Amino acid sequence: MIPTRAAIADGNGGFSVSEISVGDPGPGEVLVEIKAAGICHTDHASLSWKRPLVMGHEGAGIVRSVGPDVGSVASGDRVVLNWAIPCGHCISCRRGDEVLCETSRPAHVMERSAGHARPEGTLWRGVPIDRSFNLGTLCGWALVRQEAVTRLPDGVPWASACIVGCGVMTGFGSAVNIARVQPGDLVVVIGCGGVGLNVIQGARICGAGRIVAVDTVPAALERAREFGATDVVLARRDDGNLDAASAEVRRLLGGRGADHAFEATAIPALAFAPLGMIRDGGMALQVSGINDAVSVEMPRFMWNKTYVTPLYGGCRPSRDFPRIFAHYLAGELRLDELVSRTYALDELGAAFGDMLAGRIAKGVVIP
């Protein structure tokens, strides 16, 4: 067993940095030395998932050893981790919807469902402990299934690579894989944090004609322009359903709604706000993973509007991660600029504070 320090969620809203022990990889498993781990709102939510967990679900590092039956990577490979781990055999995986795998059930991470990593591979205080999303990247070493790793090309810094495993993929994939933005399309993005900025990048790479960024923070709108927004709307905090912002969006777009509007705020009250910003027959996408109970007036769906809550941007790691890194290496997609600050593991509390206060686009922990 390898001793290493890790961030441990207590399941009741708190966490500590403690020592865990990580075993050798078993069949189909890979031992990864974590070089960088991104943090996001889901990591903060995992503090209250009713059981102790090794925290973290965005990570990149070096393969140090592999178990039997592992042929996809080898010791010494640079890799990025993927939290929606496909089994490759269920109906969803066979039809290309790997993100909806029926075995590992990535959308049901709060449950002790089938497909979890071998628990005895990681010990805390001498007993097995689960890893968040079967990864647990906020530590020095991670024991994961081989389906969770994708080779990382040279030339991509660790801090920039690790954030692709969630926020970048969610935003980029929602525009590219789910909305399938076409050249000339009109796009609106509500919320210009880490996910929203990558929706903007995905739409720009697809050739969108106009990209309108909506936020209540002027600095966030400035960042949005840097990442590809053509227009910005400063929304009022007291604009409940963003009705005033929607009117301004339509004015900017010549009186019509957008073809696609994305919500990336994680604010429950804004879950249906994109419906007010799209044309008849347009698509509204709620990409921030809101789980709260919310209500909406049905006329907002009129007429022939589509409302989608995509999971993880429809991620297929073998297809999407190489594509994202190719765009980065070609200078077409920004990753380095998304990382506002790096933190030591002992600074995780400060990292959460900066994230929740909106002081950073993306924080990365260097274990």
C-alpha positions as CSV (number, residue, x, y, z in Angstrom):
1,M,0.0,0.0,0.0
2,I,1.2,3.5,-0.9
3,P,0.6,6.2,1.8
4,T,-0.6,9.6,0.4
5,R,-2.4,12.6,1.6
6,A,-6.0,13.2,0.4
7,A,-9.0,15.5,0.9
8,I,-11.7,13.5,2.6
9,A,-15.3,14.7,2.6
10,D,-17.1,13.7,5.9
11,G,-20.6,13.5,4.3
12,N,-22.0,16.1,6.6
13,G,-20.7,19.3,4.9
14,G,-17.1,19.3,6.1
15,F,-13.7,17.9,4.9
16,S,-10.2,17.2,6.2
17,V,-6.8,16.5,4.7
18,S,-5.8,13.1,5.9
19,E,-3.6,10.1,5.0
20,I,-4.9,7.3,2.9
21,S,-3.3,4.1,1.6
22,V,-3.6,3.1,-2.0
23,G,-3.1,-0.5,-3.2
24,D,-1.6,-2.0,-6.3
25,P,-3.9,-2.1,-9.4
26,G,-6.0,-5.2,-9.8
27,P,-7.4,-6.5,-13.1
28,G,-8.5,-3.7,-15.4
29,E,-7.1,-1.0,-13.0
30,V,-4.6,1.8,-13.4
31,L,-2.5,3.5,-10.7
32,V,-2.1,7.2,-11.5
33,E,0.2,9.7,-9.8
34,I,-2.0,12.9,-9.7
35,K,-0.1,16.0,-10.9
36,A,-3.1,18.4,-10.9
37,A,-6.8,18.3,-9.9
38,G,-9.4,20.8,-10.8
39,I,-12.2,21.9,-8.5
40,C,-15.8,22.8,-9.2
41,H,-19.1,23.2,-7.5
42,T,-19.8,19.5,-7.7
43,D,-16.7,18.9,-5.4
44,H,-18.2,21.3,-2.9
45,A,-21.6,19.5,-3.1
46,S,-19.8,16.2,-2.5
47,L,-19.1,17.3,1.1
48,S,-22.7,16.4,1.9
49,W,-23.1,13.1,0.1
50,K,-23.8,11.2,3.3
51,R,-20.7,9.1,3.4
52,P,-16.9,9.7,3.6
53,L,-15.3,10.1,0.2
54,V,-11.9,10.8,-1.3
55,M,-12.8,14.0,-3.0
56,G,-12.2,15.2,-6.6
57,H,-13.3,14.3,-10.1
58,E,-11.0,16.3,-12.4
59,G,-7.4,15.1,-12.7
60,A,-4.4,14.5,-14.8
61,G,-1.2,12.6,-14.0
62,I,1.2,9.9,-14.9
63,V,0.5,6.2,-15.0
64,R,2.8,4.4,-12.5
65,S,1.6,0.9,-12.9
66,V,-1.2,-1.1,-14.5
67,G,-3.1,-4.3,-13.5
68,P,-3.7,-7.4,-15.6
69,D,-5.8,-7.0,-18.7
70,V,-4.9,-3.4,-19.2
71,G,-3.8,-2.7,-22.7
72,S,-4.9,0.9,-23.3
73,V,-2.1,2.6,-21.3
74,A,1.2,1.7,-19.9
75,S,3.5,2.9,-17.1
76,G,4.9,6.3,-17.8
77,D,2.0,7.5,-20.0
78,R,0.6,11.0,-19.4
79,V,-3.2,10.8,-18.9
80,V,-6.3,12.8,-18.2
81,L,-9.1,11.3,-16.2
82,N,-12.8,11.1,-17.1
83,W,-15.5,10.8,-14.4
84,A,-18.3,9.4,-16.6
85,I,-16.6,6.0,-16.9
86,P,-18.2,3.8,-19.7
87,C,-18.4,0.0,-19.4
88,G,-18.3,-0.3,-23.2
89,H,-20.9,-3.2,-23.2
90,C,-24.3,-2.0,-22.1
91,I,-27.0,-0.7,-24.5
92,S,-26.1,2.9,-24.0
93,C,-22.4,2.4,-24.6
94,R,-23.0,0.3,-27.7
95,R,-25.2,3.0,-29.3
96,G,-22.6,5.6,-28.6
97,D,-24.2,7.2,-25.5
98,E,-21.2,6.3,-23.2
99,V,-22.1,9.2,-20.9
100,L,-25.3,7.3,-20.1
101,C,-23.6,4.0,-19.3
102,E,-26.1,1.7,-17.5
103,T,-23.5,-0.1,-15.6
104,S,-21.4,2.6,-14.0
105,R,-24.4,5.0,-14.0
106,P,-22.4,8.3,-13.8
107,A,-25.5,10.4,-13.4
108,H,-26.3,8.7,-10.1
109,V,-23.0,9.4,-8.3
110,M,-24.7,9.7,-4.9
111,E,-25.8,6.1,-4.9
112,R,-23.7,3.0,-4.2
113,S,-24.5,1.7,-7.6
114,A,-22.9,-1.0,-9.7
115,G,-19.6,-0.3,-11.5
116,H,-17.8,1.4,-8.5
117,A,-14.1,0.9,-8.3
118,R,-12.8,-1.9,-6.0
119,P,-13.3,-0.3,-2.6
120,E,-10.5,-2.3,-0.9
121,G,-8.0,-0.6,-3.1
122,T,-8.1,2.6,-1.1
123,L,-8.1,2.6,2.7
124,W,-8.7,5.4,5.2
125,R,-8.1,4.7,8.9
126,G,-7.7,1.1,8.0
127,V,-11.1,0.6,6.3
128,P,-12.1,0.9,2.6
129,I,-13.3,4.3,1.4
130,D,-15.1,5.3,-1.8
131,R,-13.6,7.7,-4.3
132,S,-15.7,10.5,-5.6
133,F,-17.0,9.5,-9.1
134,N,-14.7,6.4,-8.8
135,L,-11.7,8.8,-9.2
136,G,-10.9,10.8,-6.1
137,T,-8.4,13.1,-7.7
138,L,-7.7,15.4,-4.7
139,C,-4.9,13.2,-3.5
140,G,-1.4,12.1,-4.5
141,W,-2.4,8.8,-6.0
142,A,-5.6,7.5,-7.6
143,L,-6.5,3.9,-8.3
144,V,-9.0,3.9,-11.2
145,R,-10.5,1.7,-13.9
146,Q,-8.6,1.8,-17.3
147,E,-11.8,3.2,-18.9
148,A,-11.3,6.3,-16.8
149,V,-8.0,7.4,-18.5
150,T,-7.2,8.8,-21.8
151,R,-3.7,9.5,-23.1
152,L,-2.6,13.1,-22.9
153,P,-0.4,14.5,-25.7
154,D,2.8,16.3,-24.9
155,G,2.7,20.0,-24.8
156,V,-0.4,20.3,-22.5
157,P,0.4,21.5,-19.0
158,W,-0.9,19.5,-16.1
159,A,-3.1,22.3,-14.7
160,S,-4.7,23.0,-18.2
161,A,-5.2,19.3,-18.9
162,C,-7.0,18.3,-15.7
163,I,-9.9,20.8,-16.1
164,V,-10.8,19.2,-19.4
165,G,-12.1,16.2,-17.4
166,C,-15.3,18.1,-16.4
167,G,-15.9,21.8,-16.9
168,V,-14.3,22.2,-20.3
169,M,-15.9,19.0,-21.6
170,T,-19.3,19.9,-20.2
171,G,-19.3,23.4,-21.9
172,F,-17.6,22.5,-25.1
173,G,-19.5,19.3,-25.6
174,S,-22.9,20.9,-24.9
175,A,-22.3,23.3,-27.8
176,V,-20.6,20.8,-30.2
177,N,-22.2,17.4,-29.4
178,I,-25.7,18.3,-28.0
179,A,-26.7,21.6,-29.6
180,R,-24.6,20.9,-32.7
181,V,-24.1,24.6,-33.3
182,Q,-23.9,25.3,-37.0
183,P,-22.0,28.1,-38.9
184,G,-23.9,31.4,-38.6
185,D,-26.1,30.2,-35.7
186,L,-27.1,32.7,-33.0
187,V,-26.1,31.6,-29.5
188,V,-26.7,33.0,-26.0
189,V,-24.7,31.8,-22.9
190,I,-26.1,32.7,-19.5
191,G,-23.4,32.6,-16.9
192,C,-19.7,33.1,-17.8
193,G,-17.9,30.9,-15.3
194,G,-15.8,27.9,-16.2
195,V,-18.6,26.0,-18.0
196,G,-20.1,29.0,-19.7
197,L,-16.7,30.1,-21.1
198,N,-16.3,26.7,-22.7
199,V,-19.8,26.8,-24.2
200,I,-18.6,30.1,-25.8
201,Q,-15.4,28.4,-27.0
202,G,-17.3,25.5,-28.5
203,A,-19.8,27.7,-30.2
204,R,-17.0,29.9,-31.6
205,I,-15.1,26.8,-33.0
206,C,-18.4,25.7,-34.6
207,G,-18.6,29.0,-36.4
208,A,-21.5,30.6,-34.6
209,G,-22.5,34.0,-36.2
210,R,-23.2,35.8,-32.9
211,I,-22.5,34.7,-29.3
212,V,-24.2,36.8,-26.7
213,A,-22.8,36.4,-23.1
214,V,-25.1,37.3,-20.2
215,D,-23.9,37.7,-16.6
216,T,-24.3,40.0,-13.6
217,V,-20.6,40.6,-13.1
218,P,-18.8,43.0,-15.5
219,A,-15.5,41.2,-15.1
220,A,-17.1,37.9,-16.2
221,L,-18.4,39.6,-19.3
222,E,-14.9,40.9,-20.1
223,R,-13.6,37.3,-19.8
224,A,-16.4,36.2,-22.1
225,R,-15.3,38.6,-24.8
226,E,-11.7,37.2,-24.6
227,F,-13.1,33.7,-25.1
228,G,-15.2,34.5,-28.1
229,A,-18.4,36.3,-27.2
230,T,-19.4,38.9,-29.8
231,D,-21.9,40.7,-27.6
232,V,-22.5,41.0,-23.8
233,V,-25.5,41.8,-21.7
234,L,-25.1,42.9,-18.1
235,A,-28.1,41.4,-16.3
236,R,-29.6,42.9,-13.1
237,R,-29.6,40.7,-10.0
238,D,-33.2,41.6,-9.4
239,D,-34.3,40.5,-12.9
240,G,-36.0,37.3,-11.7
241,N,-36.5,35.3,-14.9
242,L,-34.0,37.5,-16.8
243,D,-37.0,38.9,-18.7
244,A,-35.2,42.3,-19.1
245,A,-32.0,40.6,-20.2
246,S,-34.0,38.5,-22.7
247,A,-35.5,41.7,-24.2
248,E,-32.0,43.1,-24.6
249,V,-30.8,39.9,-26.2
250,R,-33.6,40.0,-28.7
251,R,-32.8,43.6,-29.5
252,L,-29.1,42.7,-30.1
253,L,-30.2,39.9,-32.4
254,G,-32.4,42.0,-34.6
255,G,-35.7,41.3,-32.8
256,R,-35.6,37.5,-33.0
257,G,-34.5,34.9,-30.4
258,A,-31.3,32.8,-30.6
259,D,-31.1,29.4,-32.2
260,H,-29.5,28.1,-29.0
261,A,-29.4,29.4,-25.4
262,F,-27.4,27.8,-22.6
263,E,-27.8,28.2,-18.8
264,A,-24.5,27.8,-17.0
265,T,-25.2,29.6,-13.7
266,A,-26.2,26.7,-11.4
267,I,-28.9,29.1,-10.0
268,P,-32.2,27.1,-9.7
269,A,-34.3,30.2,-10.4
270,L,-32.6,30.5,-13.8
271,A,-33.1,26.9,-14.9
272,F,-35.7,27.9,-17.5
273,A,-34.4,31.4,-18.4
274,P,-32.9,30.2,-21.7
275,L,-36.5,29.6,-23.0
276,G,-37.1,33.3,-23.0
277,M,-34.0,33.9,-25.2
278,I,-34.6,31.5,-28.1
279,R,-36.7,31.7,-31.2
280,D,-39.7,29.5,-31.9
281,G,-38.2,26.1,-32.7
282,G,-35.0,26.9,-30.9
283,M,-33.1,24.9,-28.3
284,A,-32.7,25.8,-24.6
285,L,-30.0,23.9,-22.7
286,Q,-29.6,23.7,-19.0
287,V,-26.0,22.6,-18.6
288,S,-25.1,23.4,-15.0
289,G,-26.8,20.4,-13.4
290,I,-29.5,22.0,-11.3
291,N,-31.2,19.4,-9.1
292,D,-33.6,21.6,-7.1
293,A,-37.3,21.7,-7.6
294,V,-38.3,24.6,-9.9
295,S,-41.4,25.6,-11.7
296,V,-42.1,27.2,-15.1
297,E,-45.1,28.7,-17.0
298,M,-45.8,26.4,-19.9
299,P,-46.2,29.2,-22.4
300,R,-42.4,29.7,-22.2
301,F,-42.1,26.5,-24.3
302,M,-44.2,27.9,-27.1
303,W,-43.7,27.2,-29.9
304,N,-41.9,24.0,-30.8
305,K,-39.0,24.9,-28.4
306,T,-36.7,22.1,-27.2
307,Y,-35.5,22.0,-23.6
308,V,-32.5,19.7,-22.9
309,T,-30.5,18.9,-19.7
310,P,-27.4,17.4,-21.2
311,L,-25.0,15.3,-19.1
312,Y,-21.3,16.1,-19.4
313,G,-21.7,17.5,-22.9
314,G,-22.4,14.0,-24.3
315,C,-18.8,13.0,-23.6
316,R,-17.2,10.1,-25.5
317,P,-13.7,10.3,-24.1
318,S,-12.0,8.5,-27.0
319,R,-13.6,11.0,-29.4
320,D,-13.8,14.2,-27.5
321,F,-10.6,14.5,-25.4
322,P,-8.2,14.1,-28.4
323,R,-10.4,16.7,-30.3
324,I,-10.2,19.2,-27.4
325,F,-6.4,18.8,-27.1
326,A,-6.0,19.1,-30.8
327,H,-7.9,22.5,-30.8
328,Y,-5.7,23.6,-27.8
329,L,-2.4,22.7,-29.5
330,A,-3.6,24.4,-32.7
331,G,-4.2,27.6,-30.7
332,E,-8.0,27.4,-31.3
333,L,-9.1,26.7,-27.7
334,R,-7.9,28.3,-24.5
335,L,-7.1,26.2,-21.5
336,D,-4.3,28.0,-19.8
337,E,-6.3,31.2,-19.5
338,L,-9.1,29.3,-17.7
339,V,-6.9,28.5,-14.7
340,S,-7.1,31.6,-12.4
341,R,-5.0,30.2,-9.6
342,T,-3.4,27.1,-8.3
343,Y,-3.5,25.9,-4.7
344,A,-1.8,23.4,-2.4
345,L,-3.9,20.6,-1.0
346,D,-3.9,22.3,2.4
347,E,-5.4,25.4,0.7
348,L,-8.6,23.6,-0.5
349,G,-10.8,25.6,1.8
350,A,-9.4,28.9,0.3
351,A,-10.0,27.4,-3.2
352,F,-13.6,26.7,-2.4
353,G,-14.0,30.2,-0.9
354,D,-12.7,31.8,-4.1
355,M,-14.9,29.6,-6.3
356,L,-18.1,30.3,-4.4
357,A,-17.4,34.0,-4.3
358,G,-16.8,34.1,-8.1
359,R,-13.3,35.4,-7.7
360,I,-11.9,32.7,-10.1
361,A,-12.9,31.1,-13.4
362,K,-11.2,27.8,-12.4
363,G,-9.0,26.7,-9.5
364,V,-6.5,23.8,-9.7
365,V,-5.0,21.9,-6.8
366,I,-1.4,20.7,-7.1
367,P,-1.3,17.7,-4.7
